[in-house]
Amino acid sequence: MTPYSDPSRAAADPAAGAPDEGLRRSLGVDRRRFLSTCTAVAAGAVAAPVLGAAPALAHDRGGDHGHGHGQVLVPPHKRGIILYTVRDATGRDPLSTDLPSGFREVFKQLARHGYRQVEFAGYRQHANAPGGDNLESVQGARLLRRWLDDCGLRAQGNHGFIPPSWPLTAADLDTFKKHLEIANILGMDHMGTGGDPTGSSHRADWDVAADKWNALGEIARRAGIKLYTHNHDSAYGFLLDGGPLDDQGRPTRSSGIRKLEYFLKVTDPKLVWLEMDIFWAHVAQYKFHTYTAHDGSTRRNVFDPAGLVARHNKRYPLFHAKDGVVSTTNGMGYEMVPFGTGVIDYTTFFSRVGQRNYHNPMVEDDNSPSATDPAQSLREAKISYDNLAALRKRRR
């Protein structure tokens, strides 16, 4: 996918043809890919490899030397998964199934798949799993660390507690420090959250959020942890920072800077880091491409996810590697599918951002758990791992 696709070209182009052609152009997907993935969605076959993903699996999975295939883009020790992808398995009752259940058995299975890193999404599991339902404690963290070490896995982060209040309450500060202690026991370099710093589009609110994150980041730094925020598409919308004021005295128009770009500017790079969800960044590319300038004119600015990372490379230690096929109906441009079975061009993305021994891509698929197929999420975790391992930089 080209990062400079034009979401409105079809509307002005009489040669654009059918309405779906506008979506194809907006996503920057060639016609063959577009038709293939739309067919897959219509057939409900989103879990099946599409658009040349199957040949990628034919690459040398076991050998990471890259001879004949180009440089490996994600080294073996950097291949991770956020446990939210297999949350049904960690939450499953081990007394009712022979499938891997609870953290310990899921860790074993992920290690067999080849993963070497995990990102937590909280510390809860089924009550009948070893250790009990809630491992959000010093004792629970020690147990988790032992299981991780036994499986050769490393914890890289957690979507956990970020104090909601500002200024901080004493109770929130104590809870935040407890989570930092847990992170240290688990051996994490990073601790974060799955939510945006603020849901507002107004500059003043992002200034407040920056003050809060700088303060929390300093507390985390003293504990040896990098604090990060994980963001979805909304954070890449345009900041309202000028023009006429609304009835509450807030600006209604934009200078063209995106909210998260502003956050990067006003937070301390030594205290605050980010985790880009690459799927949602591409949704933002599809959705947020025009803005109303301070003078009332409509202007274009198509988002380039890899370009943002390249400009702020060291501030993105973590990624969510999530794939999608084209959607003509959901307003986002994509439907989530297992990594490597969609149309997002990860070969180009990882090649452009570089720093392959710095970034930590975590596979994620929100839709992997299935109410009718309890083995699906761990099976798709294997598909995603194989496709992540198969990525090679294209030879020039």
N, C-alpha and C positions, 0 to 999 in steps of 0.2 A: 504494500500500500504506500502510495506517495503521501508524505506528510503535508503536501501543499495542494490537496484536492480542493475543488471549488464547489461548495454545497449549493450554490444557486445557479450554476451554469445552465442546467437543463431548462430552467424556467425561461431563460432568455434565448435559448438555442432552438430554432425551429427544426433542426435535424435531430433533436434529442429523442424523438420517437415516443414510445410508451412511457407512462408515468414512472415505471420502475427504473427507466434509464436515468432519470434524475438522481435516484438514490445510488445507482451504480457509480455515477460520476462523483457524487458527493463523498463516497467512500474511497475513491481512487482505485477501485478494483476493476481489472480488465473484464471484458464481456464474458469470456469463457468461465472465469472464476465466478462471476456474479450469477450466471445461469446455473452453474453447478451447485452453488451453495443454496440458492433459492429452491432448487429442486429438493435438496436434502432437507431443508426446513419444512417444505410442504409435505414431504413423506414422513416427517417425524423422525428422521434418521440422524439427529444431531450428534449422536455418540459415535457415529461411524466416521472414519477418516475421510476427508474431502479435499479436493483441490491439491492433489499431489502430496498429501501428508503421508500416505502409505509408502511411497518410494523413500521418503526420508527415514522411515524405520528400517530400511534395508541397509543403511549406513552401518559402519563398524561399531556396534553398540558397546562391545566390550573393550575396544581399543580406543584410547583417547589421545593417541599420538597425532591423529589427523592426517596421516600420510595419504596422499591421493585425493583427499576430500577438502582440504583447506583447514585453517585453524579452528579448533574447537572453541565455540563462543562462550560456553558456560562450563568452566572446569568442574571435574567431579566433586571436589570439596565445596563447591558453591551451589550445588543443586539442592533446593529445599522445597518445603511445602508448608503452607499454613494449615493447622489442624482443623480449622473451620471446614475445610474441604471434606474431611472424614469425620465430622462431628457426630454422625449417626453411629459410627463404629466406636468412638470413645464413650458415647452415651448408651451403648447397648448393654443389656443384661447378660453377663457371661454365663449365667445359670440356665438361660433359655436358648442357647445357640452354640454351635461349634465354630462360628465365625470369630475372627479376632475382635475382642471387646475390651474396652477400657484402655487407658494410656499404655500400660506395659505391653500388652499384646499388639496393639496398633503400632507402637514403636518398632517392634520386631518385624512386623510385616512391611512397614515403610523402608526399613533398612534392607530387607530382602529385595525390595524393588530397586534399590540403589541410592535412595536419598541419604544425604549426609547432614542435612540441616532441617530443623523444624521451627516454625513460629507458632506460638500459642495464641489461642483466642479465649483466654480464661483457663481456669484450672479445675473445672468440674468434670466429673465422669459419672458412670452409673454407681449407685451405692454398693452394689454387690461386687464391683471390681476391687482388686487389691488396693488398699489404702483408703477406701471409702469414697464418698461422693465429692468431697470438697478438699482439694489439696492446696488451697490458697493460704498457706501457713509456712512457717519455717520448717516444721517437721515434714509437711507435704512436699515442699521444694526439695528437701534432701532425698526423699524417696524418688521423686521424679528424676533428679540428677543421677541417682544410681542407675535407674533404668535407661536413661539416655546414654550414659557411659557404657553400659553393658552392650548396647546396640551400636555403638560407634556413631552416635548422633550428637549434634551440637544444637543447643537452643540459641536462636539469634534474636528473638524479640517476642513481644506479647502485645496483643490488643487488649489492654486492661484499663486500669483506673487512672483517669486524669481528673483532678479536682474540678467539679463544675462551677464552684463559686470563685469569685474574685472581688476583693481580696480573699486570701485563703482563710478558712476556719481552722481552728486547732485540730479538730477531728479529721478534716480532709488532709491536712498536712501529715498527721500520723499515719493515715491510710496510705498516702503516697509514699512515705518513707518505708512502710512495710513492703510495698510492692517493689521498691528498689532493693530491699534486702533479699526478697525472693529472687529477683533478677540476678543478683550477684551469686547466690547459691547455685542457680541454674547455669551460671557461666555465660550469661547474655552480655553482649556488647551494647544492646539497644533495648529500649522499652518505649512503648507508644500506645496509640489508640486508633480505632477505626473510624473516628469522626473528624469532621473539619474543625479548625480552631474556632470558627463562628459560622452560623448559617446566614449571616447578614451580607448584603451587597455594598454596604456603606463603609467608606474609609475609616470613619471614627471608630466603628466597631472592630475593624481589623487592627487599628492602633491599640485598642484595649487588649485584644487577643494577643498581640505581639508582646505587650508588657507582661501578660500572664505567662506566656510560653518562655520568655526570656528568664523570668524568675524561676519557673519550674526547671528549666534547662540548667540553671546554675546549681540548683539543689541536686539534680541528677548527675551533673558533672563532678560534684564533690564526692558522689558515690561511685564514680568510675563508669557511669552509664550515659549513653547518648540518647536523648529524648527525641522521638519522632512522631509526626502526624501523618496518617494515611488518609488519602482524599479520593472522593468520587468526582463525578463530572461537574457538579455545581461549583466546586472551588475554582474551576477554570473559566467561569463566567466573568463578565466584565465588571470592574469596580465602578461604583457610582461615586464620582469624586468632583463634580462640578455641574454647571448649568443651573437652570431654575430650581428653586427649592420647593419641596412639597409642603403640605399644610402642617407638617411636623418639623419643618426647617431642615430637611435632609436633601442632599443633592439628588438629581434625577437623571443626570447624563454622565458620560464616561470620557476619560482621556484615552481609552483604548488599552489600558493596562489591565491584566487579569488579576483576580483577587489573590490567587496564590503567588503570582509574580510579585505583587506588592508585599505579601507576607515574607517572602524571601528577602526582600529589600530591607524591611524594618525589623527583622529578627537577627540575632547575633549568630553568625555562622559557626561559632565555637560552642554554641549552646543549643541550637535547634536544628534538627535534621528532618528529612521527609522520606516517605515511602510512596513511590508512584505506583498506583494501580494502572497498568498500561492499557487494560481494556477500557476502564472508565475515562482515561485520558483520550482515547480514540473516540469514545462517545462524545466527549466535549468537543473534539475536532469537528464532529458531525453537527453538533447542536449550536455551538457558540462561534459564529463566524462573522457576524455583523454587529455593530453597536451604534448608538446615537451619540454623536460627539457633542461637546459643550455648545457648539453653535447650531445644533439641531440637525446637522447633516447626518446621513447614514454612511458609515464607512465599514470597510472590510478588513478583517484581520483573522486569517485562518490559523488555528492553533497547530503548532508543531511539537508534539510530545518529546521526541528525541532531541530536538533543538533546545528545549528548556533544560533537559538533563545535561546536555553537553555544555551549556553555559554555566551550570551550577553543579558540576559533576560530583564533587566531594560531599555535597549536601544530600545526595541520594544513595545512601549505603544499601537500601533495601528496595526491591520491586515486588509487586504482585504480577506474576506471569499468568495472565488469564486470556483465553482466546475467545473468538466469536465468529459466527457466520452471519451473513447479511440478513437483516430483518426488514421487511417492507411495511410492518404493521405496528411496531411497538414504540415508535418515536425516538428510539435510541440509535437506530441504524444497525444494531447487532443483537444477536442472541448468544448467550454464553454456551460454550462447548469445551470439552477437554482440550488441554493445551496441544497445539500442533494439528488440530483437526478443523481449524477455522481459516480465516483469510487475513488476520493481522500479520503483517510481515515482520516477524521477530528476527529473522536473519538481518534485515536492514537495520532494525531498531538497535539490536545489540552491537552491530558493527559500528553504527554511528556514535553510540555513547562510549564505546571502548571500556577501558578500566576493568577488564574482565576479572581481575583478581581482587577488585575492590567491591563491586556490586554483588549483592546476594539476592538472586531471583527466587521468590517463593511461589510455587505453583498454587493456583487457586481456581476452584470452580464451585460457585455457590450452589449449583444445581446438581452436583454429583449424588448427594443422598437421595434415595428413592424409596417411596412408601411400598412399592411392590417388588423391588429387587434389592434385598439387603446387602448383597455383595457388590453392588454397583460402584460405590464411592471408592473402595480400595482397588477395584479392578480398573477404574478410570484413572486413579492415581498412578498406576503402572503405565497406562497409555501415555499419560502426560509426562512421566519421567523419561520414557523412551524417546519421545519427541524432543524434549528439552536436551537430552544427551546427544541427539542427532544433529543439532544445529551446528553448521560450519560456516565460516566466513567464505563468501564467494571469491573464487580466484579471479583476478582481473585479466 
